[in-house]
Amino acid sequence: MLSYMLSTATATDAAAAPGGNPMSTMLIMLVGLFAVMYFMVIRPENKKKKEQEALRSSLHKGDKITTIGGIMGKIVDIKDDKIVIETGEDQVRMELQKWSVMTNHSAEKEKSKRAAEAREAAQKAKEERVQAKEAKKAEKDVR
């Protein structure tokens, strides 16, 4: 009996040694799959939801918006969870839910304006650095 148990234990150890534990391999693969799903699907979706929520909470009177349905208009009044927009030349007013706002054109225009100003400032700083280098080089050549 003892010899049978020893031979069974040795055979089991020999079989497990080369391949490792199949349960741990499967667990590692499952954790890896979840990590990939989190970084590829869940995290970007949550980030997009936060951006949309920030957009909707930053609405002001006078902003030009587009709704999910494609209606474009200018915000006339803001209530807790509703907005009133004015569309077209005939000034039709519509009351909509805040969640229906997809884009804020006024904020996008302001954001692109700030980005352009930042690019101009960076270009100007780069030109100043180049001029300073040239001035140092000229001063060094004079000596």
ABEGO torsion letter per residue (X at the ends): XAAAAAAAAAAAAAAAAAAEBAAAAAAAAAAAAAAAAAAAAAAAAAAAAAAAAAAAAABBBGBBBBBAAGBBBBBABBBAABBBBBBEAAGBBBBBBAAABABBAAAAAAAAAAAAAAAAAAAAAAAAAAAAAAAAAAAAAAX
